[in-house]
Amino acid sequence: MTEFALRAPWYVREREQLGVLDPAALRPAIQMYDDTNFVRRITADPRDSLAFDNDFDDVWSYPVPVNPVGRKGRARLTPWDFVTTRLRKLYQPSHNRFYVVVVEVFCDQPGLPRAGKHDDIEVGFVLRRQYTAVSGPRAPQRHLARDLMKQLAAQQHLPFDDTVGGLRDTRDLWWADYATRQRFSEDHAADIAKLDVDIREQGWFTHHDKSQGRWRQVTSDDPELEEETFPMWRLPPREGDCAAASTRSTWFGLIPTYSGEHYPVRRKPRPKYDTQAIYEIRCFVKQRPQRGKEKCPPRIWWSQAPTEPFRIADPMDPQGTSKRLTSITLPDLRRLAARAGRPMGPGGVAITTPPKSQFVFDPFNGIPKSGAIGAGGGVCTFALELFFLVAFFLFLLFLPIVVIIFQLWWLLALRFCLPPSASINLVSQFFAGGGGMAGVEANASVNAALNARLGLDVALLASATGTWPSHLAAGKDAQGNPAFPDSQSGKDLLQAVDPAAAVKPQPPAVEPVPPDPLCPVPTETPPRIRSASR
């Protein structure tokens, strides 16, 4: 009876110069793509994938408080920056990132012969999570979290601000980087000894009818439960492969990074995949019973090691949302008005008000001071454009309020406005001449231009309770100092909201394509020179 063993695919071993017996070769490989035709790409050539950015983009990072004094450009607008770990980070499909796991199957015999001739096997994988529970006194946890952040910030040359409190990222940060944690534990053994840490490997188990799924310990032996598995498909031989390469048995499967499923935790719904857990993948080979023994259970062989651990980014992860541009055009009021004169169609947003659930108030006298619950039970249909216009109006109304009340000036660096004017040049010249934020209002042209850059057209307003420059001049940072004290700070803000200054992201690097060792390229021999006939 043939036994099977699983290894990283051949091209990964070639890139890293690994033998099939090396410990690093025991891990199935995770590959990354940035378009939806990744299946076509991997089946055409499995070596064709994107390289992970291990410095920032594709590793888990944490926000830490920093002192913006002395920093340059956009960095001086915000009191926060990232420290990075070495934990892999997988993004959502909505972030334009797609991932597959790849494994190569061998016969578990001396020399590990390739299993290409076997067509009686199925290959799949399970997604496991490493659940970590930290209990114990809160003081050591806070101390560990702050000291670990300080250490990582120092290693990455960030000016950590030690005056900010409330940093309790122990559970997240502590388990994100095993190597850092090992070094850190030697210096903080006293605090660590006070904590009780429980680590469990969990799988997603359901009943046989696929109902009531939840994370459970893998050691569970309940016969009524079965662990969720994901299929893998065998890669076809590449065009132009030599005969030896066709004897490989290489398989790939799509890694799920999103699910709409939830499960109850203390009567509250929790998403199946969250941003707190650390996940790993284990692949398996299942061999169907031989003819005549169909009632026997299939034999299963597991990969000796899981993939590298990873976390899944939140759908609203700012690094993820920056990877895909979403364009929305506000409804054209002229077209909307013209449509209002035509018969109403069936489309739109139909909202049903349940019985005894209708909000009744007077909307014509400012903010309502009283209201009542009406009978309800009706259905109203609104044009989708109407909903969007009102929502965008509320966004424009409350954005300045949120920025000014909470002094979150860095929020302004997350917007880009393109007013139909050359206002950027006028404001740039003003700041280049040494003018500060306090002097902007005195210059009517510069004041109007800077307001236009920040999305406020004061020329159309009969009276205004304040303009962006006046509020920026009065703005304070977390320490109570002026947020925009000089012309350089004005330059930094202007560049932050200038679309022309946006850095175009570089396409991800492509993994190197090693030559197939089973298909050596013949070296060209010099042509023979025939001797002239006599």
C-alpha positions as CSV (number, residue, x, y, z in Angstrom):
1,M,0.0,0.0,0.0
2,T,1.4,3.4,-1.0
3,E,2.1,6.0,1.6
4,F,2.2,9.7,0.7
5,A,4.1,12.8,1.8
6,L,3.5,16.4,1.2
7,R,6.1,19.1,0.4
8,A,6.4,22.7,-0.8
9,P,6.1,22.8,-4.6
10,W,9.3,22.3,-6.6
11,Y,9.8,26.0,-7.7
12,V,9.6,27.2,-4.1
13,R,12.3,24.7,-3.1
14,E,14.4,25.8,-6.0
15,R,14.0,29.5,-5.1
16,E,15.1,28.9,-1.5
17,Q,17.6,26.1,-2.4
18,L,15.8,23.5,-0.2
19,G,16.0,19.8,-0.4
20,V,12.8,17.7,0.0
21,L,14.0,16.7,3.5
22,D,14.7,20.2,4.8
23,P,12.3,21.3,7.6
24,A,11.3,24.5,5.6
25,A,10.3,22.3,2.7
26,L,7.6,20.6,4.8
27,R,5.3,23.7,4.7
28,P,2.8,24.2,1.9
29,A,3.3,27.5,0.1
30,I,1.0,30.5,0.0
31,Q,0.9,32.4,-3.3
32,M,-0.5,35.9,-4.0
33,Y,-2.2,37.4,-7.0
34,D,-3.7,40.9,-7.7
35,D,-6.3,40.0,-10.4
36,T,-9.3,37.7,-10.8
37,N,-7.7,35.6,-13.5
38,F,-5.3,34.0,-11.0
39,V,-6.6,30.5,-11.8
40,R,-5.6,30.9,-15.5
41,R,-2.2,32.2,-14.4
42,I,-1.4,29.4,-12.0
43,T,-2.6,26.7,-14.3
44,A,-0.5,28.1,-17.2
45,D,2.6,28.4,-15.0
46,P,2.5,27.9,-11.2
47,R,5.7,29.9,-10.8
48,D,3.8,33.1,-12.0
49,S,2.8,34.8,-8.7
50,L,3.5,38.0,-6.8
51,A,6.2,38.4,-4.3
52,F,5.2,39.3,-0.7
53,D,6.4,42.6,0.7
54,N,8.0,41.6,3.9
55,D,8.9,45.1,5.0
56,F,5.5,46.6,5.4
57,D,2.6,45.9,3.0
58,D,2.2,42.1,3.5
59,V,3.0,41.8,7.2
60,W,0.9,42.7,10.2
61,S,1.4,46.2,11.5
62,Y,0.2,48.1,14.6
63,P,-0.4,51.9,15.1
64,V,1.8,53.4,17.8
65,P,1.9,57.0,19.1
66,V,4.8,59.1,17.9
67,N,5.9,62.7,18.4
68,P,5.4,64.5,15.1
69,V,7.9,67.3,16.1
70,G,10.9,67.2,13.7
71,R,9.2,64.9,11.2
72,K,8.8,65.9,7.6
73,G,6.0,66.0,5.0
74,R,2.8,64.2,5.7
75,A,4.4,62.5,8.7
76,R,4.2,65.7,10.8
77,L,0.4,65.9,10.3
78,T,-0.3,62.8,12.4
79,P,0.7,61.6,15.8
80,W,0.6,58.0,14.8
81,D,2.7,55.6,12.8
82,F,3.0,51.9,12.2
83,V,5.4,49.3,13.7
84,T,5.6,46.1,11.7
85,T,6.0,42.5,12.7
86,R,6.9,39.5,10.7
87,L,3.5,37.9,10.8
88,R,2.0,37.4,7.3
89,K,-1.1,39.5,6.4
90,L,-3.7,38.3,3.9
91,Y,-6.1,40.9,2.4
92,Q,-9.7,40.6,1.3
93,P,-10.9,40.0,-2.3
94,S,-12.4,43.5,-2.1
95,H,-8.7,44.7,-1.7
96,N,-7.8,43.2,-5.0
97,R,-5.8,40.4,-3.4
98,F,-6.3,36.6,-4.0
99,Y,-4.4,33.8,-2.4
100,V,-3.8,30.1,-3.1
101,V,-2.1,27.3,-1.2
102,V,0.1,25.0,-3.2
103,V,1.5,21.6,-2.2
104,E,3.4,18.8,-4.0
105,V,2.6,15.1,-3.3
106,F,5.3,12.4,-3.2
107,C,5.2,8.7,-2.5
108,D,6.5,8.2,1.0
109,Q,9.2,5.8,0.1
110,P,13.0,6.1,0.1
111,G,14.0,8.9,-2.2
112,L,10.4,10.4,-2.2
113,P,9.5,9.4,-5.8
114,R,7.0,11.7,-7.5
115,A,3.3,10.6,-7.2
116,G,2.3,11.5,-10.8
117,K,0.9,8.1,-11.7
118,H,-1.6,8.0,-8.8
119,D,-5.1,9.0,-9.8
120,D,-6.8,7.4,-6.8
121,I,-6.1,10.4,-4.4
122,E,-7.9,13.6,-3.5
123,V,-6.0,16.5,-2.0
124,G,-7.5,19.2,0.2
125,F,-6.8,21.5,3.2
126,V,-8.3,22.7,6.4
127,L,-8.0,26.2,7.9
128,R,-7.0,26.2,11.6
129,R,-6.8,29.1,14.0
130,Q,-4.5,29.5,16.9
131,Y,-6.7,30.7,19.7
132,T,-4.8,32.5,22.5
133,A,-6.3,33.5,25.8
134,V,-4.3,35.7,28.2
135,S,-5.5,36.0,31.8
136,G,-3.9,37.4,34.9
137,P,-3.4,40.9,36.4
138,R,-3.9,43.8,34.1
139,A,-0.8,45.7,35.2
140,P,1.7,43.2,33.7
141,Q,-0.3,43.1,30.5
142,R,-0.2,46.9,30.1
143,H,3.5,46.9,31.0
144,L,4.2,44.2,28.4
145,A,2.2,45.9,25.7
146,R,3.9,49.3,26.1
147,D,7.4,47.9,26.4
148,L,7.0,45.7,23.4
149,M,5.7,48.6,21.3
150,K,8.6,50.8,22.5
151,Q,11.1,48.2,21.5
152,L,9.6,47.6,18.1
153,A,9.4,51.4,17.5
154,A,13.1,51.9,18.5
155,Q,14.1,49.1,16.1
156,Q,12.2,50.8,13.3
157,H,13.5,54.3,14.2
158,L,10.2,55.8,15.2
159,P,9.9,58.5,17.8
160,F,7.6,56.6,20.2
161,D,5.4,59.0,22.3
162,D,5.5,57.6,25.9
163,T,2.9,60.1,27.1
164,V,-0.1,58.4,25.3
165,G,-2.0,56.0,27.6
166,G,-4.5,53.3,26.9
167,L,-2.3,51.0,24.9
168,R,-3.4,47.5,25.6
169,D,-2.6,45.5,22.5
170,T,-1.1,42.7,24.4
171,R,-3.0,39.9,22.8
172,D,-2.6,41.2,19.3
173,L,0.9,42.4,19.3
174,W,2.3,39.8,21.7
175,W,1.6,36.8,19.4
176,A,2.3,38.5,16.1
177,D,6.0,38.0,15.9
178,Y,7.4,34.8,17.5
179,A,11.0,35.8,17.1
180,T,10.5,39.2,18.6
181,R,8.6,37.7,21.5
182,Q,11.4,35.2,22.2
183,R,13.9,38.0,22.6
184,F,11.4,40.1,24.5
185,S,10.5,37.4,27.0
186,E,14.1,37.2,28.3
187,D,13.9,40.8,29.5
188,H,10.4,40.6,30.9
189,A,10.3,37.2,32.5
190,A,8.9,38.6,35.8
191,D,5.8,40.1,34.1
192,I,5.3,37.1,31.8
193,A,5.4,34.7,34.8
194,K,2.3,36.5,36.3
195,L,0.2,35.7,33.2
196,D,-1.7,32.5,32.3
197,V,-1.5,31.9,28.6
198,D,-3.7,29.3,26.9
199,I,-3.0,28.4,23.2
200,R,-5.3,26.1,21.4
201,E,-5.5,24.9,17.8
202,Q,-9.0,25.1,16.6
203,G,-10.9,24.0,13.5
204,W,-14.2,25.0,12.0
205,F,-16.6,22.1,12.9
206,T,-20.2,21.7,11.8
207,H,-22.8,18.9,12.2
208,H,-23.2,16.5,9.4
209,D,-25.9,18.6,7.9
210,K,-23.5,21.6,7.8
211,S,-25.4,23.5,10.5
212,Q,-24.3,25.2,13.7
213,G,-20.7,25.8,12.6
214,R,-18.2,27.1,15.2
215,W,-14.5,27.0,16.2
216,R,-13.7,24.0,18.3
217,Q,-10.6,22.3,19.5
218,V,-9.1,20.0,16.9
219,T,-8.8,17.3,19.6
220,S,-12.6,17.1,19.8
221,D,-13.7,13.5,19.2
222,D,-17.5,14.1,18.9
223,P,-18.7,11.7,16.1
224,E,-21.6,14.1,15.3
225,L,-19.1,16.9,14.2
226,E,-16.9,17.1,11.1
227,E,-14.2,19.7,10.3
228,E,-14.7,21.9,7.3
229,T,-12.4,21.0,4.4
230,F,-11.6,22.9,1.2
231,P,-10.8,21.2,-2.2
232,M,-7.6,21.4,-4.1
233,W,-7.1,20.8,-7.8
234,R,-4.2,19.2,-9.6
235,L,-2.1,21.5,-11.8
236,P,-2.0,20.3,-15.4
237,P,1.4,19.8,-17.1
238,R,2.7,23.1,-18.5
239,E,3.0,23.5,-22.2
240,G,6.4,22.5,-23.3
241,D,7.1,20.4,-20.1
242,C,9.5,17.5,-20.5
243,A,8.4,13.9,-19.8
244,A,10.0,13.9,-16.3
245,A,8.1,17.1,-15.2
246,S,4.7,15.4,-16.1
247,T,5.3,12.9,-13.3
248,R,4.8,15.6,-10.7
249,S,1.6,15.8,-8.6
250,T,1.2,19.5,-7.7
251,W,-2.1,20.8,-6.3
252,F,-3.6,24.2,-5.5
253,G,-6.6,25.5,-3.5
254,L,-8.2,28.9,-3.0
255,I,-7.6,30.3,0.5
256,P,-10.8,31.8,2.0
257,T,-10.2,35.3,3.4
258,Y,-13.9,36.3,3.7
259,S,-17.0,34.6,5.0
260,G,-20.5,35.9,5.8
261,E,-20.9,33.2,8.5
262,H,-21.2,34.0,12.2
263,Y,-21.3,32.0,15.3
264,P,-22.5,32.8,18.9
265,V,-20.1,33.7,21.6
266,R,-21.9,34.5,24.9
267,R,-25.1,35.0,22.9
268,K,-23.4,37.6,20.6
269,P,-22.6,36.9,16.9
270,R,-18.9,36.7,16.0
271,P,-17.6,36.6,12.4
272,K,-16.2,33.3,11.3
273,Y,-12.9,35.0,10.3
274,D,-11.8,37.9,12.4
275,T,-8.7,40.1,12.6
276,Q,-7.6,38.9,16.0
277,A,-6.9,35.2,15.4
278,I,-3.8,33.7,13.8
279,Y,-4.5,31.2,11.1
280,E,-2.6,28.3,9.5
281,I,-3.4,25.8,6.8
282,R,-2.8,22.1,6.8
283,C,-3.0,20.1,3.6
284,F,-3.9,16.4,3.4
285,V,-4.0,13.5,0.9
286,K,-7.0,11.2,1.0
287,Q,-6.8,7.9,-0.8
288,R,-10.0,6.2,-1.9
289,P,-10.5,2.6,-0.9
290,Q,-9.5,-0.1,-3.4
291,R,-12.1,-1.8,-5.5
292,G,-13.9,-4.4,-3.4
293,K,-13.2,-2.5,-0.2
294,E,-15.5,0.5,-0.8
295,K,-17.0,0.3,2.7
296,C,-13.6,0.8,4.3
297,P,-12.8,4.4,5.4
298,P,-10.3,6.3,3.2
299,R,-6.7,6.7,4.3
300,I,-5.5,10.2,5.1
301,W,-2.0,11.7,5.3
302,W,-1.4,15.2,6.6
303,S,1.3,17.7,5.8
304,Q,4.0,17.4,8.5
305,A,4.0,21.2,9.0
306,P,1.3,23.9,8.4
307,T,1.8,27.0,6.1
308,E,3.3,30.1,7.6
309,P,0.9,31.7,10.1
310,F,-1.1,34.6,9.0
311,R,-3.9,37.0,9.9
312,I,-6.7,38.3,7.7
313,A,-7.2,42.0,7.2
314,D,-10.4,43.7,8.1
315,P,-12.6,44.8,5.1
316,M,-12.0,48.4,6.2
317,D,-8.2,47.9,6.6
318,P,-6.7,51.2,5.4
319,Q,-3.8,49.5,3.7
320,G,-6.3,47.2,1.9
321,T,-8.8,49.8,0.8
322,S,-5.9,51.8,-0.7
323,K,-5.2,49.0,-3.2
324,R,-8.4,49.5,-5.2
325,L,-9.9,52.8,-6.4
326,T,-13.6,53.1,-6.1
327,S,-15.1,55.9,-8.2
328,I,-18.5,57.4,-7.4
329,T,-20.2,60.3,-9.3
330,L,-22.7,62.3,-7.4
331,P,-26.2,62.2,-9.0
332,D,-26.7,64.9,-11.6
333,L,-29.4,67.2,-10.1
334,R,-30.6,68.1,-13.7
335,R,-31.0,64.4,-14.6
336,L,-32.6,63.6,-11.3
337,A,-35.1,66.5,-11.7
338,A,-35.9,65.4,-15.3
339,R,-36.5,61.9,-14.1
340,A,-38.9,63.2,-11.4
341,G,-41.2,64.4,-14.2
342,R,-41.5,60.9,-15.6
343,P,-43.5,57.9,-14.3
344,M,-41.9,56.3,-11.3
345,G,-40.3,52.9,-12.1
346,P,-40.1,49.8,-9.8
347,G,-36.5,50.4,-8.9
348,G,-35.1,52.2,-5.9
349,V,-34.8,51.4,-2.2
350,A,-38.0,49.9,-0.6
351,I,-38.1,50.4,3.1
352,T,-40.6,48.6,5.2
353,T,-41.5,50.1,8.6
354,P,-42.6,47.3,11.0
355,P,-45.7,47.9,13.1
356,K,-45.2,50.2,16.1
357,S,-41.7,51.2,14.7
358,Q,-42.3,54.5,12.9
359,F,-40.3,57.6,14.0
360,V,-42.7,60.6,14.1
361,F,-41.1,64.1,14.7
362,D,-41.2,67.6,13.3
363,P,-38.3,68.0,10.8
364,F,-39.0,71.7,10.1
365,N,-37.8,73.3,13.3
366,G,-34.1,72.5,13.7
367,I,-33.0,69.5,15.7
368,P,-36.1,67.8,17.0
369,K,-36.6,68.0,20.7
370,S,-39.4,65.5,21.0
371,G,-40.8,62.6,19.0
372,A,-43.1,59.7,19.1
373,I,-43.4,56.1,17.9
374,G,-46.1,55.8,15.2
375,A,-48.1,52.9,14.0
376,G,-45.9,52.0,11.1
377,G,-46.6,49.1,8.9
378,G,-46.1,51.0,5.6
379,V,-43.7,50.6,2.7
380,C,-41.9,53.6,1.1
381,T,-39.7,53.5,-2.0
382,F,-37.0,56.1,-2.5
383,A,-34.8,56.6,-5.5
384,L,-31.3,55.4,-4.7
385,E,-29.9,58.8,-5.8
386,L,-31.9,60.5,-3.2
387,F,-30.4,58.4,-0.4
388,F,-26.9,59.0,-1.7
389,L,-27.4,62.8,-2.0
390,V,-28.6,63.1,1.6
391,A,-25.9,60.8,2.9
392,F,-23.2,62.9,1.2
393,F,-24.7,66.1,2.5
394,L,-24.5,64.8,6.0
395,F,-20.9,63.7,5.4
396,L,-19.8,67.1,4.2
397,L,-21.7,68.7,7.2
398,F,-20.1,66.6,9.9
399,L,-16.6,66.2,8.6
400,P,-15.5,69.7,9.7
401,I,-17.3,69.2,13.0
402,V,-15.5,65.9,13.7
403,V,-12.1,67.4,12.7
404,I,-12.5,70.6,14.8
405,I,-14.2,69.2,17.9
406,F,-11.7,66.3,18.3
407,Q,-8.7,68.2,16.8
408,L,-8.2,65.3,14.2
409,W,-6.4,67.5,11.7
410,W,-4.7,64.4,10.1
411,L,-8.2,63.4,8.7
412,L,-7.7,66.2,6.1
413,A,-4.8,64.3,4.6
414,L,-7.2,61.5,3.7
415,R,-9.1,63.5,1.1
416,F,-8.1,64.9,-2.3
417,C,-10.1,67.7,-3.9
418,L,-9.9,68.9,-7.5
419,P,-11.6,72.3,-7.7
420,P,-11.9,73.7,-11.2
421,S,-9.2,76.3,-10.7
422,A,-5.5,76.9,-10.4
423,S,-5.8,77.4,-6.7
424,I,-2.9,75.1,-5.8
425,N,-0.3,77.5,-7.4
426,L,-1.7,80.6,-5.6
427,V,-1.5,78.9,-2.2
428,S,1.9,77.3,-2.9
429,Q,3.4,80.7,-3.7
430,F,2.0,82.2,-0.5
431,F,3.5,79.5,1.7
432,A,6.8,79.6,-0.3
433,G,7.1,83.3,0.6
434,G,7.1,82.5,4.3
435,G,3.4,83.2,5.0
436,G,1.9,81.3,7.9
437,M,-1.5,79.9,8.4
438,A,-2.5,82.9,10.6
439,G,-2.0,85.2,7.6
440,V,-4.0,83.3,5.1
441,E,-7.4,84.9,6.0
442,A,-5.9,88.4,5.5
443,N,-5.3,87.6,1.9
444,A,-8.7,87.1,0.3
445,S,-7.5,85.3,-2.8
446,V,-5.3,82.8,-0.9
447,N,-8.1,82.3,1.7
448,A,-10.6,81.5,-1.0
449,A,-8.1,79.2,-2.8
450,L,-7.2,77.2,0.3
451,N,-10.8,76.8,1.2
452,A,-11.5,75.5,-2.3
453,R,-8.6,73.0,-1.9
454,L,-10.3,71.7,1.2
455,G,-13.8,71.5,-0.4
456,L,-15.4,74.8,0.8
457,D,-16.5,77.4,-1.7
458,V,-16.8,80.5,0.5
459,A,-17.6,82.7,-2.5
460,L,-21.1,81.3,-2.7
461,L,-21.8,81.8,1.0
462,A,-23.3,85.1,2.1
463,S,-21.8,84.7,5.6
464,A,-19.7,82.0,7.1
465,T,-19.1,81.2,10.8
466,G,-15.5,80.4,10.0
467,T,-13.2,79.2,7.2
468,W,-10.7,76.4,7.1
469,P,-7.7,78.7,7.5
470,S,-9.2,80.3,10.6
471,H,-9.8,76.9,12.2
472,L,-6.4,75.6,11.1
473,A,-4.7,78.6,12.7
474,A,-6.4,77.9,16.0
475,G,-5.9,74.2,15.9
476,K,-3.9,72.4,18.6
477,D,-2.1,69.1,18.8
478,A,-2.3,66.5,21.5
479,Q,0.1,68.5,23.7
480,G,-1.8,71.8,23.3
481,N,0.7,73.3,20.9
482,P,-0.3,75.0,17.6
483,A,-1.0,72.3,15.0
484,F,0.1,74.5,12.1
485,P,2.6,77.0,13.5
486,D,4.5,78.1,10.4
487,S,4.6,78.1,6.6
488,Q,6.2,74.7,6.4
489,S,3.3,73.1,8.2
490,G,1.0,74.8,5.6
491,K,3.2,73.4,2.8
492,D,2.9,69.9,4.3
493,L,-0.9,70.2,4.5
494,L,-1.1,71.6,0.9
495,Q,0.9,68.7,-0.4
496,A,-1.1,66.2,1.5
497,V,-4.4,67.3,-0.2
498,D,-2.8,67.8,-3.7
499,P,-3.7,64.9,-6.0
500,A,-0.7,65.6,-8.1
501,A,1.6,64.8,-5.2
502,A,0.0,61.4,-4.6
503,V,2.5,58.6,-4.9
504,K,1.4,56.1,-7.6
505,P,1.8,52.6,-6.0
506,Q,4.3,50.4,-7.7
507,P,3.0,47.0,-9.0
508,P,3.9,44.1,-6.7
509,A,7.1,42.4,-7.6
510,V,6.8,39.0,-9.3
511,E,8.3,35.9,-7.8
512,P,11.5,34.7,-9.6
513,V,10.9,31.9,-12.1
514,P,13.5,29.2,-11.5
515,P,14.3,26.7,-14.3
516,D,12.8,23.3,-13.9
517,P,15.6,20.9,-12.7
518,L,13.8,18.0,-14.4
519,C,13.9,19.7,-17.8
520,P,17.5,20.9,-18.3
521,V,18.0,23.3,-21.2
522,P,20.4,21.7,-23.6
523,T,23.6,23.8,-24.1
524,E,24.2,24.8,-27.7
525,T,27.2,23.1,-29.3
526,P,29.2,25.1,-31.9
527,P,28.5,24.0,-35.4
528,R,31.1,21.8,-37.0
529,I,33.2,23.3,-39.7
530,R,33.4,21.1,-42.7
531,S,36.7,20.9,-44.4
532,A,36.8,22.1,-48.0
533,S,36.7,19.2,-50.4
534,R,39.7,18.8,-52.5
